[in-house]
Amino acid sequence: MLTSTLFLGLLVGSAVGLFVGFVKFRNPLLGAIVGAACGAGLSYVLSTGPDKVIAVETAKEFNSDVLKAERPVLVDFYADWCPPCRKLAPTIKSLAKEYAGRVTFVKVNVDKGRGLAQVYGVRGIPTVILFVQSHPVGRWTGCRPADHYRPALDAALAKK
């Protein structure tokens, strides 16, 4: 996806740069090169965007970002050393982009937020818990595909 986005930005940028370079500076080659670089750079920035998953380590952060949240919150309890957790991370990130502005996504590193993992009974990782109005309403352990979480997310949004 990123490669095709960069290619499209490069193509559009070079076409616009070619035209502007020819009309404004009488140098279409320079315009095409500058336009291609600008187009590729802009498409990269727009396609990657900021990380939509909030990292939480303390009970105070968890309280403000999860328990006091107005909208549903999907919390991923993970560890850096855990292969299934690393496999799940892109799924959570894609869901965060898909549900941006409607659902908050939080990740808790169990090595740093050990107390939070104990409070919520996390015994295996990855564990994903869906909170609605500070109450856990869904829980999954193990690496699951995005389609596994969507029905619960959609139901939580419908109740709102």
JOHUTA-V663185 format. One record per backbone hydrogen bond with DSSP energy under -0.5 kcal/mol. NH is the residue of the N-H (numbers start at 0). CO is the residue of the C=O. If there is no record, write none. Layout:
<<NH:CO> <NH:CO>>
This chain:
<<4:0> <5:1> <6:2> <7:3> <8:4> <9:5> <10:6> <11:7> <12:8> <13:9> <14:10> <15:11> <16:12> <17:13> <18:14> <19:15> <20:16> <21:17> <22:18> <23:19> <24:19> <24:20> <25:20> <25:21> <26:20> <30:26> <31:27> <32:28> <33:29> <34:30> <35:31> <36:32> <37:33> <38:34> <39:35> <40:36> <41:37> <42:38> <43:39> <44:40> <45:41> <46:42> <47:43> <48:44> <53:51> <53:104> <55:53> <55:106> <61:57> <62:58> <63:59> <64:60> <65:61> <66:61> <67:62> <68:65> <72:130> <73:103> <74:72> <74:128> <75:73> <75:105> <76:74> <76:126> <77:75> <77:107> <81:78> <82:80> <85:81> <86:82> <87:83> <88:84> <89:85> <90:87> <91:87> <92:88> <93:89> <94:90> <95:91> <96:92> <97:93> <98:94> <99:96> <101:98> <102:98> <103:71> <104:51> <105:73> <106:53> <107:75> <108:55> <109:77> <109:107> <111:108> <112:108> <116:112> <117:113> <118:114> <119:115> <120:117> <121:116> <122:120> <125:76> <126:76> <127:139> <128:74> <129:137> <130:72> <130:128> <131:134> <134:131> <136:129> <137:129> <139:127> <141:125> <143:141> <147:144> <148:144> <148:145> <149:145> <150:146> <152:148> <153:149> <154:150> <155:151> <156:152> <157:153> <158:154> <159:155>>
